[in-house]
């Protein structure tokens, strides 16, 4: 996202039980461009990768056939990440990206929190995106009955619809529409063929601006608020008015601190008064705000703030009221 950010990109791979996370990971690791990847797998993962592990490098760390490093989390994720960074600094191992696969019942929020809350981790790694697998055959029932599945989908940057060959086109279309309403910022791919390559999924996960444009298009089409998944909603705001950096960050910190439990994910591209030619990228989850970054330029002549909040049980009016009061926005939003 920023040429001056030399931290290692980390992609979080989530998805409900049986949705195809491990199959996707296997495909990813067969990509020639993934050989310098460190893979962290939660030890409770429902499908083992032992058949891929061929050579022990050290305790809890192995080399896969692809050349990737693999370790299984046996304790604190922050410690695992810090240990990997320390071993790389000592010249013991080498990697330039990390993929963390969570268990099927995991809430992504604690991992996202780790990337910011732990100083050693935040200094070494940056979030490159959240990639979530969604089973096209069983997803409707899963989303109906499992809070974890809804949160995984709502917090994703990329949604990969798996098992699309086993579902009717109409069923896949209904699922795609439901996921758009649940998370309009996420890119959707129907199977790996739809992504052109597994690596394309990781590239798409890091494209925050594309997600904002998608949400804006869906909002213009009136699709964002038409479906409610147990009070999970997407609220989109857009305005041309420049805002004070101090006032805007104060507002964002206030929302995260006071309503973080209801704030599943947020992203934004902000027109800042102090740096009008350099849009500010902000994103985070729940109480966590990732360090904002300025882009070198706007991609068009239009300097237009775009904010997307995916919330659970939080009304748009509350966000709008505080945005006007604390960030000083007066323009229509």
Secondary structure, 3 states (H helix, E strand, C coil): CCCCCCCEEEEEEEECCCCCHHHHHHHHHCCHHHCCEEEEEECCCCCCCHHHEEEEEECCEEEECCCCEEEEECCCHHHHHHHHHHHHHCCCCCCCEEEEECCCCCCCHHHHHHHHHCHHHHHHEEEEEEEEEEECCCHHHHHHHCHHHHHHHHCCCEEEEECHHHCCHHHHHHHHHHHHHHCCCCEEEEHHHHCCCHHHHHHHHCCHHHHHHHHHHHHHCCCCCCCCECCEEEEEEEECCCECHHHHHHHHHHHHHHHHHHEEEEEEEECEHHHCCCCEEEEEECCEECCCEECCCCCCCCCCEEEEEEEECCCHHHHHHHHHHHHCCCCCC
